[in-house]
Amino acid sequence: MSDPSLLAVDVGNSNIKFGVHNGKVWTHSWPVQTVRDRMPGEYAVLLRSFFRDAGLELRSVSRVILSSVVPQLTDGLRVMLEHQVGRPPLVVGAHLDLGVRIGTESPHAVGADLLANAVAGYARFRAACVVISLGTATTLSAVSDAGELYGVSIAAGMGTTEKALVGGAAQLAHVPLEPPPDVLGTNTRHAMQSGLVLGHLALIEGLVARIQRSHGPHKVVASGGLVHLLADHTDLFDAVDPRLTLEGLRIIAERNA
């Protein structure tokens, strides 16, 4: 097995993903739950365990990149990664050479995950595209033909919506997030799954349709931990890539080597 070339760390609101790229392909990825009050040393123990079990050496990593949308964890993980790998991580932000321009009102307020997604989506198509990420929030990032991230739509994710629905309705219990057998449920479970899963898909399809009407044709790529729930139930997606954010981080790391 070749030595790892890049360690990419994507810190999201629900999960942190550690990914290893050997210069050709992603060889390993490990998701862990995001716990805001977990000490950096605890994440270091997990990271060392992942590398040890994979037969990899942390000190053989040549580059590290960190993307975080959880400010409480960013600095601690940055210091932890430098200590574990022996080199400071590149921290994703609007100040870097991204390969796409940021055309929003406040470029430095755009989340690092949205930047990575936009970079990966545009690199895939080299054309106008909408990058959909399904996680704690569902985000749609629009990139122009000229490579400008010009707008974003943010909605509550499926899991977030399910928790809010159950928390606010006394007679509703938690249900698995999976598509129901029909768009109309004949029991409470299937009725909720219709609204939560197929309704969420309808939201995405509707937003993309509005983007297409307002701004012209766009390719569509979907990513995120919940993308598998929707991919087989729509022809909207031109591509599905659960590792899209990691791929964006790889591209950013190469451009800023």
RODO-2510 file (C-alpha; in nm, 4 decimals, decimal comma):
residues 257
     n   res          X          Y          Z
     1     m     0,0000     0,0000     0,0000
     2     s     0,1383     0,3420    -0,0947
     3     d     0,1882     0,6024     0,1748
     4     p    -0,0901     0,8560     0,2277
     5     s    -0,0349     1,1800     0,0365
     6     l    -0,3223     1,3821     0,1824
     7     l    -0,5253     1,3752     0,5010
     8     a    -0,8497     1,5696     0,4562
     9     v    -1,0706     1,6494     0,7549
    10     d    -1,4254     1,7722     0,6959
    11     v    -1,5936     1,8944     1,0156
    12     g    -1,9716     1,9131     0,9776
    13     n    -2,2473     1,9792     1,2262
    14     s    -2,3401     1,6121     1,2586
    15     n    -2,0269     1,4244     1,1502
    16     i    -1,6548     1,4672     1,1038
    17     k    -1,5057     1,2774     0,8127
    18     f    -1,1365     1,1887     0,7933
    19     g    -1,0237     1,0930     0,4418
    20     v    -0,6911     0,9633     0,3094
    21     h    -0,5845     1,0108    -0,0527
    22     n    -0,2721     0,8416    -0,1882
    23     g    -0,2236     1,0759    -0,4838
    24     k    -0,4445     0,8664    -0,7121
    25     v    -0,7572     0,7583    -0,5227
    26     w    -0,9268     0,7908    -0,1860
    27     t    -0,8093     0,4841    -0,0007
    28     h    -0,9806     0,5344     0,3348
    29     s    -1,2514     0,7466     0,4939
    30     w    -1,3784     0,7374     0,8500
    31     p    -1,6838     0,9256     0,9790
    32     v    -1,7246     1,0050     1,3471
    33     q    -2,0003     1,1908     1,5273
    34     t    -1,9405     1,5608     1,5836
    35     v    -1,9354     1,6284     1,9576
    36     r    -1,8737     1,9963     2,0245
    37     d    -1,7456     1,9539     2,3796
    38     r    -1,5155     1,6612     2,2948
    39     m    -1,1540     1,7522     2,3627
    40     p    -0,9086     1,7613     2,0680
    41     g    -0,7096     1,4848     2,2348
    42     e    -1,0103     1,2537     2,2088
    43     y    -1,0253     1,3106     1,8333
    44     a    -0,6492     1,2457     1,8225
    45     v    -0,7041     0,9050     1,9821
    46     l    -0,9662     0,8204     1,7191
    47     l    -0,7422     0,9388     1,4345
    48     r    -0,4435     0,7373     1,5566
    49     s    -0,6664     0,4324     1,5908
    50     f    -0,7967     0,4692     1,2350
    51     f    -0,4440     0,4969     1,0945
    52     r    -0,3106     0,2111     1,3044
    53     d    -0,5924    -0,0238     1,2002
    54     a    -0,5324     0,0673     0,8341
    55     g    -0,1592     0,0066     0,8625
    56     l    -0,0785     0,3725     0,7927
    57     e     0,1613     0,6147     0,9589
    58     l     0,0370     0,9634     1,0469
    59     r     0,3862     1,1062     1,0102
    60     s     0,4010     0,9839     0,6496
    61     v     0,1182     1,2219     0,5497
    62     s     0,2613     1,4922     0,3249
    63     r    -0,0328     1,7377     0,3317
    64     v    -0,3262     1,8092     0,5620
    65     i    -0,6362     2,0149     0,4887
    66     l    -0,9096     2,1076     0,7352
    67     s    -1,2610     2,2260     0,6533
    68     s    -1,4839     2,3175     0,9466
    69     v    -1,8279     2,4705     0,9970
    70     v    -1,8085     2,4221     1,3753
    71     p    -1,6063     2,7154     1,5120
    72     q    -1,5861     2,5607     1,8607
    73     l    -1,3773     2,2761     1,7180
    74     t    -1,1739     2,4465     1,4458
    75     d    -0,8755     2,5781     1,6422
    76     g    -0,8454     2,2705     1,8623
    77     l    -0,8488     2,0356     1,5646
    78     r    -0,6028     2,2553     1,3763
    79     v    -0,3531     2,2307     1,6632
    80     m    -0,4235     1,8595     1,7110
    81     l    -0,3602     1,7811     1,3439
    82     e    -0,0347     1,9764     1,3418
    83     h     0,0822     1,7876     1,6489
    84     q    -0,0178     1,4449     1,5156
    85     v     0,1103     1,4844     1,1590
    86     g     0,3987     1,7227     1,2184
    87     r     0,2818     1,9898     0,9754
    88     p     0,0118     2,2583     0,9998
    89     p    -0,3121     2,1907     0,8129
    90     l    -0,4364     2,4168     0,5392
    91     v    -0,7610     2,5649     0,6767
    92     v    -1,0241     2,6214     0,4075
    93     g    -1,1531     2,9733     0,3617
    94     a    -1,2267     3,2373     0,1012
    95     h    -0,8666     3,3640     0,1211
    96     l    -0,7315     3,0559    -0,0580
    97     d    -0,6865     2,9907    -0,4292
    98     l    -1,0048     2,7912    -0,4876
    99     g    -1,0302     2,7810    -0,8640
   100     v    -1,3772     2,9352    -0,8371
   101     r    -1,4675     3,2942    -0,7606
   102     i    -1,7045     3,3803    -0,4787
   103     g    -1,9756     3,6160    -0,5997
   104     t    -2,1850     3,6342    -0,2836
   105     e    -2,2237     3,9492    -0,0717
   106     s    -1,9887     3,8294     0,2051
   107     p    -1,7349     3,5818     0,0641
   108     h    -1,5733     3,5189     0,4031
   109     a    -1,9119     3,4172     0,5481
   110     v    -1,9528     3,1272     0,3040
   111     g    -1,9102     2,7945     0,4839
   112     a    -1,5967     2,5942     0,4136
   113     d    -1,8076     2,2949     0,3106
   114     l    -1,9936     2,5044     0,0539
   115     l    -1,6620     2,6235    -0,0881
   116     a    -1,5305     2,2688    -0,1180
   117     n    -1,8543     2,1488    -0,2774
   118     a    -1,8532     2,4316    -0,5303
   119     v    -1,4902     2,3600    -0,6210
   120     a    -1,5585     1,9888    -0,6714
   121     g    -1,8810     2,0414    -0,8642
   122     y    -1,7260     2,2896    -1,1047
   123     a    -1,4169     2,0722    -1,1509
   124     r    -1,6419     1,7800    -1,2440
   125     f    -1,8465     1,9597    -1,5115
   126     r    -1,6519     2,2732    -1,6083
   127     a    -1,9970     2,4206    -1,6660
   128     a    -2,2795     2,5818    -1,4720
   129     c    -2,3846     2,3477    -1,1947
   130     v    -2,5917     2,3135    -0,8811
   131     v    -2,4184     2,1239    -0,6017
   132     i    -2,6578     1,9645    -0,3528
   133     s    -2,5353     1,8495    -0,0121
   134     l    -2,7662     1,6480     0,2126
   135     g    -2,6757     1,6609     0,5790
   136     t    -2,7869     1,8477     0,8914
   137     a    -2,8832     2,1174     0,6432
   138     t    -2,9632     2,0639     0,2782
   139     t    -2,7697     2,3144     0,0704
   140     l    -2,7848     2,3984    -0,2988
   141     s    -2,4831     2,5927    -0,4249
   142     a    -2,4979     2,7422    -0,7743
   143     v    -2,1844     2,7933    -0,9820
   144     s    -2,1906     2,9778    -1,3141
   145     d    -2,0398     2,8721    -1,6464
   146     a    -1,7550     3,1113    -1,5725
   147     g    -1,6773     2,9426    -1,2404
   148     e    -1,8408     3,1845    -0,9971
   149     l    -2,0218     3,0660    -0,6850
   150     y    -2,3051     3,3124    -0,7168
   151     g    -2,5760     3,1920    -0,4777
   152     v    -2,6836     2,9346    -0,2203
   153     s    -3,0124     2,7977    -0,0873
   154     i    -3,0205     2,6444     0,2629
   155     a    -3,3011     2,4307     0,4060
   156     a    -3,3306     2,2091     0,7113
   157     g    -3,2050     1,8590     0,6360
   158     m    -3,4227     1,5498     0,6503
   159     g    -3,2967     1,4406     0,9902
   160     t    -3,3312     1,7908     1,1305
   161     t    -3,6885     1,8141     1,0008
   162     e    -3,7783     1,4725     1,1417
   163     k    -3,6561     1,5700     1,4885
   164     a    -3,8479     1,8976     1,4794
   165     l    -4,1660     1,7244     1,3635
   166     v    -4,1541     1,4588     1,6346
   167     g    -4,0594     1,7157     1,8960
   168     g    -4,3542     1,9356     1,8100
   169     a    -4,6280     1,6746     1,7549
   170     a    -4,7313     1,4742     2,0610
   171     q    -4,8702     1,1755     1,8689
   172     l    -4,5810     1,1292     1,6277
   173     a    -4,2853     0,9021     1,7027
   174     h    -3,9463     0,8773     1,5320
   175     v    -3,9451     0,6846     1,2034
   176     p    -3,6563     0,5543     0,9903
   177     l    -3,5602     0,7925     0,7134
   178     e    -3,6374     0,5810     0,4088
   179     p    -3,8734     0,6147     0,1137
   180     p    -4,2248     0,4746     0,1690
   181     p    -4,3787     0,2187    -0,0687
   182     d    -4,6132     0,4836    -0,2119
   183     v    -4,6339     0,8612    -0,2118
   184     l    -4,9461     0,8353     0,0069
   185     g    -4,9110     0,6474     0,3320
   186     t    -5,1819     0,4215     0,4724
   187     n    -5,0255     0,4299     0,8197
   188     t    -4,8515     0,6945     1,0265
   189     r    -4,5023     0,5651     0,9556
   190     h    -4,5416     0,5687     0,5780
   191     a    -4,7276     0,8997     0,5862
   192     m    -4,4376     1,0611     0,7731
   193     q    -4,1811     0,9029     0,5416
   194     s    -4,3711     1,0407     0,2441
   195     g    -4,3518     1,3934     0,3747
   196     l    -4,0016     1,3684     0,5123
   197     v    -3,8248     1,1863     0,2277
   198     l    -4,0339     1,2351    -0,0850
   199     g    -4,1376     1,5805     0,0328
   200     h    -3,7733     1,6721     0,0770
   201     l    -3,6980     1,5457    -0,2713
   202     a    -3,9836     1,7588    -0,4057
   203     l    -3,8338     2,0608    -0,2282
   204     i    -3,4986     1,9985    -0,3984
   205     e    -3,6561     1,9391    -0,7390
   206     g    -3,8606     2,2575    -0,7016
   207     l    -3,5633     2,4703    -0,6029
   208     v    -3,3512     2,3372    -0,8897
   209     a    -3,6368     2,4039    -1,1327
   210     r    -3,6555     2,7633    -1,0117
   211     i    -3,2790     2,8039    -1,0453
   212     q    -3,2958     2,6678    -1,4010
   213     r    -3,5804     2,9049    -1,4916
   214     s    -3,4017     3,2072    -1,3466
   215     h    -3,0418     3,1344    -1,4455
   216     g    -3,0474     2,8828    -1,7293
   217     p    -2,9428     2,5174    -1,7550
   218     h    -2,7210     2,3753    -1,4813
   219     k    -2,5748     2,0319    -1,4275
   220     v    -2,6744     1,8827    -1,0918
   221     v    -2,4525     1,6811    -0,8596
   222     a    -2,5693     1,5493    -0,5227
   223     s    -2,3646     1,4498    -0,2207
   224     g    -2,3854     1,4012     0,1530
   225     g    -2,4616     1,1225     0,3941
   226     l    -2,8309     1,0998     0,3025
   227     v    -2,7989     1,1166    -0,0756
   228     h    -2,8611     0,7415    -0,1124
   229     l    -3,2189     0,7923     0,0116
   230     l    -3,3112     1,0063    -0,2876
   231     a    -3,0868     0,9033    -0,5773
   232     d    -3,3069     0,6151    -0,6967
   233     h    -3,6256     0,8206    -0,6855
   234     t    -3,5426     1,1041    -0,9227
   235     d    -3,3776     1,1672    -1,2576
   236     l    -3,2688     1,5133    -1,1454
   237     f    -2,9098     1,4242    -1,0576
   238     d    -2,6486     1,4158    -1,3337
   239     a    -2,4024     1,2720    -1,0830
   240     v    -2,4029     1,1379    -0,7274
   241     d    -2,0822     1,1495    -0,5247
   242     p    -2,0865     1,0883    -0,1466
   243     r    -1,7205     1,1992    -0,1329
   244     l    -1,7731     1,5258    -0,3180
   245     t    -1,6664     1,7471    -0,0257
   246     l    -1,3482     1,5461     0,0258
   247     e    -1,2750     1,5742    -0,3453
   248     g    -1,3158     1,9503    -0,3243
   249     l    -1,0708     1,9559    -0,0343
   250     r    -0,8208     1,7542    -0,2398
   251     i    -0,8437     2,0020    -0,5261
   252     i    -0,8012     2,2990    -0,2922
   253     a    -0,5016     2,1339    -0,1254
   254     e    -0,3345     2,0803    -0,4633
   255     r    -0,3986     2,4378    -0,5754
   256     n    -0,2472     2,5729    -0,2535
   257     a     0,0400     2,3272    -0,2150
***
